[in-house]
Amino acid sequence: MNKLWVSALVCTLLVTSAYAQDGRPPGRDDNAHYGWADVLRADPVQAVVQSSVPRQQCYDQQVVEHDPGNSRVGTVLGAVIGGVLGHTVGKGDGRTAATVVGAVAGGAVGNRVSDQGGNYATTQTQCQQVNEITQQRRIIGYDVEYRYRGEVYMSRLNYDPGERLRVRVSVTPAD
């Protein structure tokens, strides 16, 4: 085998065995390692959370509307009826004059009657957007009590760890 290749293999084995002994990856000398702790209990921490939900609120409202009427139809209808009635009166040229006078008078009466219009009440649906505030109790975390190497510790986590908890242990000299 090539001497360079053998040297590389020996260095790799030394680094790997050093990593296996202290549990740290090579190049990280922060005096920390990882272990497992037994979870003694995990109590859920709850809080009231408010949320705003937009929704549409509709209601019926009574309104008064004005009908302007239809004077054209009344005028024409009155003129036709007046003309027919005037045509039944008299003979000859008098009949023509009576027809004209009946049509004019009927048109005037029909215009006045149909021009009255009127007010009437109706119902309209009105809608507006409102924000509905809701409050709910939610779990926001867990107060976890765990034992690592005979010592009991407490931490608040944002998840339920289950029966075991991975811990990072850091050792530093005491002053």
Beta strands, then each sheet from edge to edge (+ up, - down):
strand 1: 32-67
strand 2: 118-148
strand 3: 151-157
strand 4: 164-170
sheet 1: 3+ 2- 1+ 4-
end
